[in-house]
Amino acid sequence: MLEVVGGGNVSDHEDMFVPVLDENELNEGSMKLVNIEGTPVLLVKVLGEIFAIDNRCPHMGCGFSGGSLDGDVIICPCHDWRFNLKTGEYEEMPDMTLVKYEWKIKAGKICVKVEDEEEW
C-alpha cells in the first residue's frame, strides 16, 4: 500500500502522478519528506520553485531531509556535500548528480511521478 504525507493512492491516477501533499503545506525555504511506494522523495521549495528529489544522497545514501538549504543548494548532513537543486550537480564533481522526479500541481496538490527515475 502507498504511504504518503497528505494522502493519495496510485490507482486513483492513471497518469502515475501521485498526490502527496497540499501545495500550501510546502512553505518557501522548507523541505517535506514523503514516501511513495517505498521510495523516499524529498520535496523542496526554494526561490519560488519546487523540486522533487530522491531523499538519498548519491554519495553514501544519507537522507537529505536531515540536511539544510543554502539558497538553491541542498547540503547533505553526513559529509556536507552540496548539490545545486536547479542543475542537480554536486559542486565539487558535476558528474555526480541528484535523482529528480517529475512533479505537477493538480487540484491544489503536489503530485509526483516516481516510476521513472531521471538524472539531470
N, C-alpha and C positions, 0 to 999 in steps of 0.2 A: 504494500500500500504506500501511497505517496505521503511523505512527511514534509510539510512546508509551513513557513510562517505566513499567516494571512489566509490560509485555506486554499482549496483548489484541488482539481483532480484531472489527471492526464486524459482520461476518457471523455471529459467534457469538451475537449478541444481537438477537433480532427487535424488542425494545422500543427499540433505538437507544441504550441506555445502554452506553457503552464502558468496560470495566475498565481503569484507567490506573495504579493504584498500590495497594499493600497499605496498609490502613488504619494499620498500625503504623509505616509509613515516614514518616508526616506527623506530626512532633512538635509539641507546643504551642509557639506563637511562631515557627513556621517557614513557609517558602514552598517549593513544588516546582513547577517548570515542566514541563508535559507538552505534547506536540504530538499533536493528534487530527485526522487528515486535513488537515494543513496549518494548522490553527487553533491558535495558541499559547494555552494555558489555564494560568492560574496557580492552584494550589491553596494555600490559606492556612488555617492553624489558629490561631485566637486565642480566648482566653477559653472554650475548650472547644468552639467552633463551627468548622465547616469552611465555607469559601467557595470557589466556583469562578468565577473572573472571566477576562475577556479580558486577556491579558498586556499589551495595548497601551493606553496612556493615551489617553483620548478627546481630550486637548488637542492633542498632536502625535505620538502613536503611539509614544512611548518605552516601553521594556519595564519594567513594574513589577518584574520579577524582579531587577533591579539596584537596586531601591529598598530602603526599610526600613519597619518596622512601629512604630507607636506606639499600643499598646493595640489598639482595633478600627479604627485608621486606617492606610491604606497610603499611603506617600509616594513620589511619582514621583521618580526620580533625576535627571531632566533639569531640572525647574523647581521642585521641592519642592511640587508641588500635592498637597494632602491630601484623600483620599477616604475617607469612612466606609464600612467594609465592610458594616455592617448596613443602612444606608439606600441606599448606592451613590452618595450625593451628594458633590460637590465642596464643601468647606467655604465657599468664597467665592462660589459660584454654584450653588445647589442644583438648577438646571435641567440642569446638566451632570452626567451620571451614568455610572457604570461599566456595562459589559455583563456580565451574570451568566449562568451556566449552571446548569441543574438538575443535581443530583447525588444519589446514594444509595449506601448501603453494601450490597453483596451478596456473601455468602460471604467476608467479610473484606477485600474490595477496594472502593476508592472508584471508583464508576462515574459517568461524566459524559455528559450528553446535549448535543451541540453543534449539532444540525441547526437548531434554532430559537433564535436569539439573543434574549434578553429584556433589556429595560432595566427598571430599578427603577421 
